[in-house]
Amino acid sequence: MTTAAPMPVPFPFSAIAGQPHLRQALLLAAVDPGLGGVLIEGPRGTAKTTAARALAELLPGAPFVTLPLGASLESLVGTLDLGQALAGHELKFAPGLLARANGGVLYVDEINLLPDALIDSLLDAAASGVNVVERDGISHRHAARFVLVGTMNPEEGTLRPQLLDRFGLCVQLRNIEDAAERQAIVRARLAFDADPQGFRATHAQTEAVLASALVAARTLVADASVLPYGDDVHEAVSALCIASQVDGLRADLVMLRSARALAAWDGAAAITADHVQRVAEAVLLHRRKPEAEGAAAASAPATQNTQRAPNASGTGQNNAGDQDWGAMPPEPVGIERIKPLRPLIPSQTAQQATPKKA
């Protein structure tokens, strides 16, 4: 009989350096899981998995569930309990990964490689907080309130715009190009690998403060009567969404909810236009139309989130038109006539061409 190997201890959330926009987006999604999750775009080795696992530790008793790429729809949403059915008992629902993730973090690495059916179910549950299954004679629903964290490398393909729009927030990470910052991150990681418990002990107080602030912010968001806002907040949201040429009103609603979550995290008495400005880029990054990106880049300060890679919106277009970014125009190629090939076996060809004598 083999014993299960212990899970590695997570890296402290408070010790993650170099990715402030990632930290803010994850905290906002944890304050209000109804935002619809966080999509993290970026190259390998930029702390995507580390940050998601560390976030789960800040939530009291929160599970951390990973959805593998080869998962089926039944394993995700749940299905009929075949053991009970074959034994002749009544139909019984067997919960899936969505049920296991309730109250915690559901992490999906390389979400752009999943089938669309799985992504649809993920996003439906993340936005509604409820998983509904109706199949094989079963009609079942259960709570599925979790923080959805999906990651993808745009070099390996992207999501359809319809799916991108349903993610609440999006963060685009960058490679660390400052030498001092890189060295600080590497030193922290080496110190953690050498003595995980000792490293965590040095950050225990900061982690406790973060966890306490997260619980308090969640309590504020759950009470709809607190955190009022005025017309200036609505005006700021509308202006930003119109300038980005977003489709529909989902961006407006998500931006208001994100600003509310940020105000709760700050412990503010009301939502202000400043809260809207601070969450706007994470809301608009994956929804902004390509033709609006140039204007936004020209007017916005250069940050790691405003600098999008060409064709990163998943629409297959860019400012240069419908052709692929970096594509070269076709050029004429010279064609030279070639002589017909000689028969490989001349003797046989001659025999076939000469009629046989009677």
FENPEKA-V190976 format. One record per backbone hydrogen bond with DSSP energy under -1.0 kcal/mol. NH is the residue of the N-H (numbers start at 1). CO is the residue of the C=O. E is the energy in kcal/mol with one decimal. If there is no record, write none. Layout:
BEGIN
nh->NH co->CO e->E
nh->NH co->CO e->E
END
This chain:
BEGIN
nh->16 co->13 e->-1.4
nh->23 co->19 e->-1.9
nh->24 co->20 e->-2.3
nh->25 co->21 e->-2.2
nh->26 co->22 e->-2.3
nh->27 co->23 e->-2.2
nh->28 co->24 e->-2.4
nh->29 co->25 e->-2.2
nh->30 co->26 e->-1.7
nh->31 co->27 e->-2.2
nh->32 co->28 e->-2.3
nh->35 co->32 e->-1.9
nh->36 co->33 e->-1.4
nh->38 co->148 e->-2.7
nh->39 co->169 e->-2.5
nh->40 co->150 e->-3.3
nh->41 co->171 e->-3.0
nh->42 co->152 e->-1.6
nh->51 co->47 e->-2.0
nh->52 co->48 e->-1.9
nh->53 co->49 e->-2.4
nh->54 co->50 e->-2.0
nh->55 co->51 e->-2.0
nh->56 co->52 e->-1.5
nh->58 co->55 e->-1.3
nh->62 co->59 e->-1.7
nh->65 co->105 e->-2.8
nh->67 co->107 e->-2.6
nh->71 co->68 e->-1.5
nh->76 co->72 e->-1.1
nh->77 co->73 e->-2.6
nh->78 co->74 e->-2.2
nh->79 co->94 e->-1.9
nh->81 co->92 e->-3.0
nh->82 co->80 e->-1.1
nh->85 co->81 e->-2.0
nh->86 co->82 e->-2.9
nh->87 co->83 e->-1.3
nh->88 co->85 e->-1.3
nh->89 co->84 e->-2.0
nh->94 co->79 e->-3.6
nh->97 co->75 e->-2.1
nh->98 co->76 e->-2.4
nh->100 co->96 e->-1.6
nh->101 co->97 e->-1.9
nh->103 co->145 e->-3.3
nh->104 co->101 e->-2.6
nh->105 co->63 e->-2.6
nh->106 co->147 e->-2.3
nh->107 co->65 e->-3.3
nh->108 co->149 e->-2.7
nh->111 co->151 e->-2.4
nh->113 co->110 e->-2.0
nh->114 co->111 e->-1.5
nh->119 co->115 e->-1.7
nh->120 co->116 e->-2.7
nh->121 co->117 e->-1.9
nh->122 co->118 e->-2.4
nh->123 co->119 e->-2.6
nh->124 co->120 e->-2.5
nh->125 co->121 e->-2.2
nh->126 co->122 e->-2.4
nh->127 co->123 e->-2.1
nh->128 co->124 e->-2.2
nh->129 co->125 e->-2.7
nh->131 co->142 e->-2.7
nh->133 co->140 e->-3.4
nh->135 co->138 e->-1.5
nh->138 co->135 e->-2.1
nh->140 co->133 e->-3.1
nh->142 co->131 e->-1.8
nh->144 co->129 e->-2.9
nh->147 co->104 e->-2.6
nh->149 co->106 e->-2.6
nh->150 co->38 e->-2.7
nh->151 co->108 e->-2.4
nh->152 co->40 e->-2.1
nh->156 co->153 e->-2.8
nh->157 co->154 e->-1.5
nh->164 co->160 e->-2.4
nh->165 co->161 e->-2.3
nh->167 co->164 e->-1.4
nh->169 co->37 e->-2.2
nh->170 co->282 e->-2.0
nh->171 co->39 e->-2.6
nh->173 co->41 e->-3.5
nh->182 co->178 e->-2.4
nh->183 co->179 e->-2.3
nh->184 co->180 e->-2.0
nh->185 co->181 e->-2.0
nh->186 co->182 e->-2.5
nh->187 co->183 e->-2.5
nh->188 co->184 e->-2.1
nh->189 co->185 e->-2.2
nh->190 co->186 e->-2.5
nh->191 co->187 e->-2.4
nh->192 co->188 e->-2.0
nh->193 co->189 e->-2.5
nh->194 co->190 e->-2.1
nh->195 co->191 e->-1.8
nh->199 co->195 e->-2.7
nh->200 co->196 e->-2.5
nh->201 co->197 e->-2.0
nh->202 co->198 e->-1.5
nh->207 co->203 e->-2.4
nh->208 co->204 e->-2.2
nh->209 co->205 e->-2.0
nh->210 co->206 e->-2.2
nh->211 co->207 e->-2.6
nh->212 co->208 e->-2.3
nh->213 co->209 e->-2.4
nh->214 co->210 e->-2.2
nh->215 co->211 e->-1.9
nh->216 co->212 e->-2.1
nh->217 co->213 e->-2.3
nh->218 co->214 e->-2.2
nh->219 co->215 e->-1.8
nh->220 co->216 e->-1.8
nh->221 co->217 e->-2.3
nh->222 co->218 e->-1.9
nh->226 co->223 e->-1.3
nh->234 co->230 e->-1.1
nh->235 co->231 e->-2.7
nh->236 co->232 e->-2.1
nh->237 co->233 e->-2.3
nh->238 co->234 e->-2.6
nh->239 co->235 e->-2.3
nh->240 co->236 e->-2.0
nh->241 co->237 e->-2.3
nh->242 co->238 e->-2.6
nh->243 co->239 e->-2.2
nh->244 co->240 e->-1.4
nh->245 co->242 e->-1.1
nh->246 co->241 e->-1.6
nh->253 co->249 e->-2.1
nh->254 co->250 e->-2.8
nh->255 co->251 e->-2.4
nh->256 co->252 e->-2.1
nh->257 co->253 e->-2.3
nh->258 co->254 e->-2.7
nh->259 co->255 e->-2.5
nh->260 co->256 e->-2.1
nh->261 co->257 e->-2.4
nh->262 co->258 e->-2.4
nh->263 co->259 e->-2.4
nh->264 co->260 e->-2.2
nh->265 co->261 e->-2.3
nh->266 co->262 e->-2.4
nh->268 co->263 e->-2.5
nh->271 co->228 e->-2.6
nh->276 co->272 e->-1.3
nh->277 co->273 e->-2.2
nh->278 co->274 e->-1.9
nh->279 co->275 e->-1.2
nh->280 co->276 e->-1.2
nh->283 co->279 e->-1.4
nh->284 co->280 e->-2.4
nh->285 co->281 e->-2.1
nh->287 co->284 e->-1.1
nh->288 co->284 e->-2.3
nh->289 co->244 e->-2.2
nh->292 co->289 e->-1.3
nh->296 co->292 e->-2.0
nh->297 co->293 e->-2.7
nh->298 co->294 e->-1.7
nh->299 co->295 e->-1.7
nh->300 co->296 e->-2.5
nh->307 co->303 e->-1.0
nh->308 co->306 e->-1.2
nh->312 co->309 e->-1.7
nh->318 co->321 e->-1.7
nh->321 co->318 e->-1.9
nh->327 co->324 e->-2.0
nh->349 co->345 e->-1.8
nh->350 co->346 e->-2.5
nh->351 co->347 e->-1.9
nh->352 co->348 e->-2.0
nh->353 co->349 e->-1.7
nh->354 co->350 e->-1.6
END
